[in-house]
Amino acid sequence: MSLSLRFLSAKLFLCLCLTLFQHHVTFSASNPTGLTLRAVLDDSPNSPLYLIENMTIAERIERFIQVTNAKDNYLNLNARVGPDNSNSLSRVVMARDGLFYSVWLLLGSQGQEVKLLMDTGGGLTWTQCQPCLNCFPQNLPIYDSRTSTTYSTLSCDHPLCQVEGSLYTCVDDLCIFVHNYHGGLYTTGVASLETFYFPMDPSTALTFNNLVFGCSRDSRNVVFQDTELSGIFGMNMMPDSLMSQLSSFTNFRFSYCLVPFPDLIPHTLVLRFGDDIPLLPPERVKTTMFVHAPYLYNYYVNLVTISFLNDRLGFPPSQFQLREDGLGGCFVDSGYLLTAIEDNYVGGVNAYDVLMDLFTAYYESNNLRRTTDPSGLDMCFERPNDFNNFANLTFHFDGEADYFVPPQHLHIFQQDHFCVAITRGRYATVLGAWQQQNKRMLYDVGLGRLQFADENCAND
């Protein structure tokens, strides 16, 4: 099936699901077009994954790089799964240790406190539920659907449970979901409907009724057990994601601004939706359109080429395009820590090797010596005290949207050496979070575009 036909099928399915969602999702506040959620970095003291007091900067970076590699391995595995495969709709769900933010909300008529890992690449939002067959340990009480008067199960007649080859199936008149994640994480349970409360301040909360979510009854090999986290907060373009379900209230728009990772000062990040997204200065905003990527649901954009030290590189036009086999392309993902450049040969050119050769030639011409780093990054150099002439990159996206990455967000600096913060992409190019620092990122899915602008994220 061609990309265009597969996209049409996916689009029709998305429209059908969203039409049904809009009939049963209700909102209790007077202003339905703006929403702000607080999210915290998992190395912030406000996060349930806070480990900074026991880790050096080098150890933090090493852990983040391992996370990036794990995520790339997962996406490499699932990019090769065809649209008719039984796991086709779960391919973009990322490895659980690849997430850096948690979202706090209240669930059900009893207002059960729930903390979820925010996943801009994941679809179905799920949390552990009682009665539980095999739940992992969590520090907050497990949500009990039996105590909530607003809880119900998703009908087997619902379109989500009618799609052949999806992660949903009807068993004994219950719509069951099954997630199998790379690395062994597994969760399954009942596809359900419930009321979500998003606290705005100590006395008010935005209320959304009848949101589809996964009531997980059996989860195994979960990396965030023994924390306050109980599941996943999905934000990709699949019809069951919260981004899609809340679309009539948020106009398919969400935004974030990442405080620089080296900053150890606790800072609460803000995930913004709809009208709560600040206006970007017209003189600084850049806009590029999303690329339709059937059955992938990530936020793909058209990367035309890259400039090294302001010199535009002569990559062939097909270098960063999404290919018929589902490989290639470039997408933006806050869950990836480091930018990954695809290292497959496209038209006889390996973009990753080209870039690494340029970094090598540049720094060796400045008489810097190669060294190694425990993180496993490929390109590291000793850093003399008097050297500050570091390289920069510019990603040239379609629409003349030039995305400049300054030296401080292109490298990782240690006490006596530094490394280029770019990894190998095994199947695609990914603009990661390290290169998104101090930039306002606005995903305008309704208009099919990504907007970005330089910003001091500490003011968000």
C-alpha positions in Angstrom: 0.0 0.0 0.0 1.4 3.4 -0.9 2.2 6.1 1.7 -0.7 8.3 0.4 -3.3 5.5 0.6 -2.1 4.4 4.1 -2.3 8.0 5.3 -5.8 8.4 3.9 -6.9 5.2 5.8 -5.3 6.4 9.0 -6.8 9.9 8.6 -10.3 8.5 8.1 -9.9 6.3 11.2 -8.6 9.3 13.2 -11.5 11.5 12.1 -14.0 8.8 13.1 -12.5 8.3 16.5 -12.2 12.0 17.2 -15.9 12.6 16.1 -17.0 10.0 18.6 -14.7 11.3 21.3 -16.1 14.8 20.9 -19.6 13.5 21.5 -18.8 11.9 24.9 -16.0 14.0 26.3 -17.4 16.9 28.3 -15.7 19.8 30.1 -16.9 21.5 33.3 -15.2 24.9 33.2 -16.3 28.0 31.3 -13.2 28.5 29.2 -12.5 25.2 27.2 -9.7 26.4 25.0 -6.8 26.7 27.4 -5.1 24.3 29.7 -1.8 24.4 31.6 -0.2 21.4 33.3 2.8 21.3 35.5 5.6 18.9 34.6 8.9 18.3 36.4 12.2 17.0 35.1 12.9 13.6 36.6 16.2 14.9 37.9 14.4 17.7 39.7 13.7 17.4 43.4 10.0 17.7 42.5 10.1 14.6 40.5 9.5 11.0 41.8 12.6 10.0 39.8 14.9 12.5 41.5 18.4 11.0 41.9 20.6 14.0 41.5 21.9 14.0 45.1 23.5 10.6 44.4 24.8 11.3 40.9 27.6 13.4 39.4 27.0 15.5 36.3 28.9 12.9 34.3 26.7 10.1 35.7 23.6 12.0 34.8 24.7 12.5 31.2 25.7 8.8 31.0 22.3 7.7 32.2 20.5 10.1 29.7 22.6 8.7 26.8 21.6 5.2 27.8 18.0 6.3 27.7 18.4 7.8 24.2 20.0 4.6 23.0 17.2 2.5 24.5 14.6 4.6 22.8 16.3 4.5 19.5 16.6 0.7 19.7 12.8 0.5 20.4 11.9 2.8 17.5 14.3 0.9 15.2 12.5 -2.3 16.0 9.0 -0.9 15.5 9.7 1.1 12.4 10.1 -2.2 10.5 6.6 -3.5 11.5 4.1 -3.2 8.7 0.7 -1.6 9.0 -1.1 -5.0 9.1 1.1 -6.3 12.0 -0.8 -6.9 15.3 1.5 -4.3 17.0 1.1 -1.7 14.4 -0.6 0.9 16.6 1.8 0.5 19.4 5.0 1.2 17.4 5.5 4.8 18.6 5.2 4.1 22.3 8.6 4.9 23.8 10.7 3.0 26.4 9.6 4.0 29.8 13.1 5.1 30.9 13.1 7.5 28.0 10.8 10.0 29.7 12.0 13.1 31.6 8.7 14.6 32.9 5.9 13.6 35.2 2.3 15.0 35.1 0.1 15.2 38.2 -3.7 14.8 38.0 -6.7 13.5 39.9 -8.8 10.5 38.6 -12.3 9.4 39.1 -15.2 10.5 41.5 -13.0 10.0 44.5 -10.2 12.3 43.2 -7.5 9.6 43.3 -4.0 11.3 43.0 -2.1 9.9 40.0 1.4 10.8 38.7 2.2 9.7 35.1 5.3 9.9 32.9 4.6 12.4 30.1 5.3 10.8 26.8 5.1 13.1 23.7 5.6 9.9 21.6 3.0 7.7 23.3 -0.7 7.2 22.6 -2.9 5.6 25.2 -2.7 7.0 28.7 -2.8 4.3 31.3 -2.4 3.8 35.0 -2.4 0.8 37.3 -5.9 -0.2 38.6 -7.4 -2.3 41.4 -8.4 -5.1 41.4 -4.9 -5.9 40.2 -3.6 -9.2 39.0 0.1 -8.3 38.9 0.9 -4.7 39.8 4.3 -3.2 40.3 5.0 -1.4 43.6 4.1 2.3 43.6 4.3 4.8 46.5 0.9 6.4 45.8 -2.3 4.3 46.4 -3.3 2.3 43.3 -6.4 3.7 41.6 -9.5 1.5 42.4 -12.1 1.7 39.6 -14.7 0.0 41.9 -14.9 3.1 44.1 -15.5 5.6 41.3 -19.0 6.3 40.2 -17.7 8.0 37.0 -15.8 4.9 35.8 -17.0 2.7 32.9 -15.5 0.3 30.5 -15.1 0.9 26.7 -17.7 -0.9 24.7 -16.5 -3.6 22.2 -18.5 -1.6 19.6 -16.2 1.4 20.0 -14.1 2.0 16.9 -10.9 1.7 18.9 -11.8 -1.9 19.6 -12.9 -2.6 16.1 -9.7 -2.0 14.2 -8.0 -5.2 13.1 -4.3 -5.4 14.2 -4.5 -2.7 16.8 -3.5 -3.0 20.5 -7.2 -3.4 21.4 -9.2 -6.6 21.2 -12.6 -7.7 22.5 -12.4 -10.5 25.1 -15.5 -11.7 26.9 -17.4 -8.5 26.0 -14.5 -6.3 27.4 -12.2 -4.1 25.2 -8.8 -5.3 26.3 -5.5 -3.5 25.5 -2.1 -5.1 25.4 1.2 -3.2 25.3 4.5 -5.1 24.7 7.5 -2.7 25.0 11.0 -3.2 23.8 13.2 -4.2 26.8 10.5 -6.5 28.2 8.0 -4.0 29.7 4.5 -5.4 29.4 1.1 -4.0 30.5 -2.4 -5.1 29.8 -5.8 -4.2 31.1 -9.3 -2.9 30.3 -9.8 0.1 27.9 -12.0 2.4 30.0 -13.6 5.8 30.4 -13.1 8.1 33.4 -13.2 11.7 34.6 -9.8 13.5 34.7 -9.2 16.5 37.0 -6.2 18.7 36.2 -5.4 20.9 39.3 -4.8 24.5 38.4 -4.3 25.7 42.0 -5.2 24.4 45.5 -8.9 25.3 45.1 -9.7 24.8 41.4 -9.3 22.1 38.7 -10.3 21.6 35.1 -12.5 18.6 34.7 -12.8 16.4 31.6 -15.4 13.6 31.6 -15.3 10.3 29.7 -11.7 10.3 28.6 -10.4 7.0 27.2 -7.6 5.5 29.2 -6.1 2.2 30.0 -6.9 0.6 33.4 -3.9 -1.7 33.7 -4.3 -4.9 35.7 -1.1 -6.6 34.8 2.3 -4.9 34.3 5.8 -6.4 34.3 9.4 -5.3 34.0 8.5 -1.7 34.8 11.6 0.5 35.3 9.8 3.2 37.4 8.4 0.9 40.1 8.8 2.0 43.8 8.2 5.6 42.8 5.0 7.7 42.8 4.5 7.0 39.1 1.8 4.6 38.0 1.7 4.8 34.2 2.0 6.9 31.1 0.6 10.2 29.9 0.4 9.9 26.1 0.7 13.0 23.8 1.3 11.8 20.3 -1.0 12.0 17.3 -2.8 8.7 17.7 -6.6 9.0 18.2 -6.4 7.5 21.8 -3.8 10.0 23.0 -4.8 12.9 25.3 -3.6 15.3 22.7 -6.2 13.9 20.3 -9.0 13.4 22.8 -8.7 17.0 24.2 -8.5 18.5 20.7 -11.9 20.2 20.8 -10.7 22.0 24.0 -7.1 22.7 23.0 -7.4 23.2 19.2 -4.8 20.5 18.7 -2.1 22.8 20.1 0.4 22.2 22.9 3.7 23.7 23.9 6.7 23.5 26.2 10.0 25.3 26.9 12.9 23.2 28.3 15.1 24.8 31.0 18.8 23.9 30.2 19.7 20.5 31.5 22.9 21.5 33.3 20.9 23.8 35.6 20.5 22.0 38.9 18.2 24.7 40.3 14.8 23.1 40.9 12.4 24.5 38.3 8.8 23.4 37.5 8.2 23.1 33.7 4.9 24.0 32.2 3.1 21.9 29.5 0.7 24.4 27.8 -2.4 23.8 25.6 -4.6 25.9 23.5 -5.1 29.5 24.4 -2.7 29.3 27.4 0.3 29.1 24.9 2.1 32.4 24.8 2.2 34.3 21.6 5.6 33.8 19.9 7.3 37.1 18.7 6.6 37.3 14.9 10.2 38.6 14.3 11.7 35.5 15.9 9.2 32.7 15.3 10.1 30.0 12.6 7.5 27.7 11.1 7.8 24.4 9.3 5.0 21.9 8.3 4.6 18.4 9.7 5.2 15.5 7.2 2.5 13.0 7.0 3.9 9.7 8.3 1.2 6.9 8.1 1.1 4.6 11.1 4.1 6.3 12.8 2.3 9.1 14.5 5.5 11.0 15.5 6.0 14.6 14.8 7.9 14.4 11.5 9.2 17.5 9.8 11.1 17.9 6.5 14.8 18.5 7.2 16.3 19.9 4.0 20.0 20.0 5.1 22.4 21.0 7.9 25.0 23.8 8.2 28.2 23.2 10.1 29.7 26.5 11.3 27.3 28.3 9.0 28.5 26.4 6.0 25.6 24.6 4.3 26.3 21.0 3.6 25.6 19.5 0.3 23.4 16.5 1.3 21.3 15.0 -1.5 17.6 16.0 -1.4 16.6 12.5 -0.3 19.0 12.3 2.6 16.5 13.1 5.4 13.2 12.1 3.7 10.9 9.5 5.1 11.1 6.3 2.9 8.5 3.8 1.8 9.8 1.2 4.2 9.1 3.4 7.2 12.8 4.3 7.7 14.5 7.7 7.4 12.8 11.0 8.0 13.3 13.5 10.8 11.0 14.0 13.8 11.0 16.2 16.9 10.9 14.4 20.2 11.4 15.8 23.7 11.7 12.3 25.0 15.0 11.8 23.2 17.8 13.4 25.2 20.3 13.9 22.4 19.8 14.5 18.7 20.3 11.4 16.6 21.5 11.6 13.0 20.6 8.6 10.8 23.7 6.5 10.1 22.3 4.5 7.2 23.7 5.1 3.7 21.2 7.1 1.6 22.3 7.7 -1.9 25.8 6.5 -0.9 26.1 9.1 1.9 26.1 8.5 5.6 25.0 11.8 7.2 26.2 10.8 10.7 29.7 10.0 9.4 29.8 13.2 7.4 29.1 15.3 10.5 31.5 13.5 12.7 34.3 13.9 10.1 33.6 17.6 10.1 33.8 17.8 13.9 37.0 15.8 13.9 38.7 18.0 11.3 37.6 21.2 13.0 38.8 20.4 16.5 42.0 18.6 15.4 42.8 21.8 13.3 42.6 23.6 16.7 45.2 21.1 18.1 42.7 19.4 20.4 43.3 15.8 21.2 40.6 13.0 21.0 39.7 11.4 24.3 37.0 9.0 25.6 34.1 9.5 27.9 32.2 7.0 30.1 29.0 7.9 28.4 30.0 6.2 25.2 29.6 9.3 23.0 31.7 8.9 19.8 33.2 12.4 19.6 35.1 13.7 22.7 38.1 16.0 23.0 40.4 17.3 25.8 39.5 20.9 26.7 42.4 23.3 27.3 41.5 26.1 29.7 42.0 28.8 27.1 39.8 27.2 24.4 36.3 28.5 23.8 35.9 28.4 20.0 33.3 25.7 19.8 31.3 24.6 16.7 27.6 25.3 16.1 25.0 23.7 13.8 21.9 24.9 12.0 19.1 22.5 11.0 17.4 23.8 7.8 13.8 22.8 7.9 11.3 23.3 5.0 9.8 26.7 4.9 13.1 28.4 5.5 12.8 27.5 9.2 16.4 27.6 10.3 16.9 26.0 13.7 20.2 27.3 15.2 21.9 25.2 17.8 24.5 27.2 19.8 27.7 25.6 21.1 26.4 25.2 24.7 23.5 23.1 23.4 25.5 21.2 20.9 28.1 19.8 23.4 28.3 18.3 26.8 31.0 19.8 28.9 32.9 18.0 31.6 35.7 19.3 33.8 38.6 18.5 31.5 37.0 17.5 28.3 33.8 17.9 26.2 31.8 15.7 23.8 29.6 16.4 20.8 26.0 15.7 22.0 24.9 13.8 18.9 24.3 10.0 18.6 23.8 7.6 15.8 20.2 7.2 14.6 19.7 3.6 13.6 16.6 4.3 11.4 15.8 8.0 11.5 17.1 11.5 12.5 15.6 12.9 15.7 15.8 16.4 17.1 16.2 15.7 20.8 15.7 17.6 24.0 19.4 18.6 24.5 19.1 20.6 21.3 15.7 22.0 22.3 17.0 23.8 25.4 15.8 27.4 25.8 13.5 27.2 22.8 9.7 27.5 22.8 8.4 24.5 21.0 4.8 24.8 19.8 3.1 21.8 18.2 0.1 23.1 16.2 -1.3 19.8 15.0 -4.5 21.3 13.8 -2.7 23.4 11.3 -0.1 20.7 10.7 2.9 22.8 11.7 5.7 23.1 14.2 6.7 26.6 15.4 9.8 27.4 17.5 11.6 30.5 18.8 14.5 31.2 21.1 13.4 31.9 24.6 14.6 32.0 28.2 12.8 29.0 29.5 13.4 30.0 33.1 10.7 32.6 32.7 8.1 30.1 31.5 
